[in-house]
């Protein structure tokens, strides 16, 4: 059966705020168990241990963290770097801009999802140069 | 009460659908007019054009169900007792049908709006978390060149290090002026409004309008940047950024979108031929507003009779 993608996972690498905070803790210090991750989260947003465990579980399912059984608990490490995650996120944005699914959320300076052939670009460059010559500078 | 709500919903939806179809059919004729205008006015009027079927149908339907407006705006006529009246469906089944359809449409629009809000918030919180504030924008530590404005009420500009490092000071100033224009005009919100208000039209019909609106919105921001830096400088920056993006390893199967392929070309040509665009004066905009309002008020009487005629076909009239 073909399942239609739900809107909640339109961005494949979508992460909640807590998941990001948990990842940040693991980027700073790998091989932490849930309790240690919980302790590293700023006091201003102190979530319960079970909430952090759920976030770690979600990150594990999204393959963003690795875990190793250590006694009764798991220790976790980030399996994706900050820059790698950013790269994935940027790639998602570019793909979704291409599909037109983000056009009501963000606007980009130049459409990244289309190509112009070299001769068209050269032609435009000539036109700009000619206009510049006519005006003797536009300012 | 059921009859009133059902009649209102049925009339509003029918009007919205009919007006949407009429506006969509007329669009190939009016499109040229919008394109002839300065993009600042063109983009605003185009937005009004596509929001109009929703708003006009809602306001007209509201007028139809206001007894005071009925006395003023509808020519006097009698059915049985010559009392002031509103067009009512005298059938419980049809009234409920109107209520159910109206509720479904409102529910679908609300769900779409909420999903968009959620998606926007998620995306924004992720980028905020992973980026650093730098002056007027958030700097994203990524070599992929990208700059965009994200959000509706309080949009924020995001620029990657790849873009920042590849551009000269002038290019960055032009890009920021363009993105600031998006911020000030709240263009993402405009696009969302247009999308929601054209929800009754098939995607094939509304797609072209949304593409045109997006293009005109970009042009409006180009022209805003050009007020400060000159049209040729903005055109040069557009071309430079386009070349920069194309020099990157492509994450996408390029060339699938005919509109997007030509987008930069159209924008550059618009900047180079900026003197051909018509600049509307304030009095012309006011005149346009007054004309629209007058037409709206004049529509109430024929709409009242048309509604009664349609209702009479379906069920006995009150």
Interface residues (C-beta under 8 A of the other chain):
Chain A: X7 X8 X10 X11 X14 X15 X16 X17 X20 X24 X82 X83 X85 X86 X87 X89 X90 X91 X93 X94 X95 X98 X100 X102 X103 X104 X105 X106 X107 X108 X109 X110 X111 X112 X113 X114 X115 X116 X120 X121 X124 X125 X127 X128 X131 X132 X135 X137 X138 X139
Chain B: X115 X116 X118 X119 X120 X122 X123 X125 X126 X127 X129 X130 X140 X141 X142 X144 X146 X147 X148 X149 X150 X151 X152 X160 X175 X178 X179 X182 X187 X188 X191 X192 X195 X210 X214 X217 X218 X229 X230 X231 X232 X233 X235 X236 X238 X239 X241 X242 X243 X245 X246 X250 X251 X252 X254 X255 X256 X257 X260 X261 X262 X263 X264 X265 X268 X269 X272
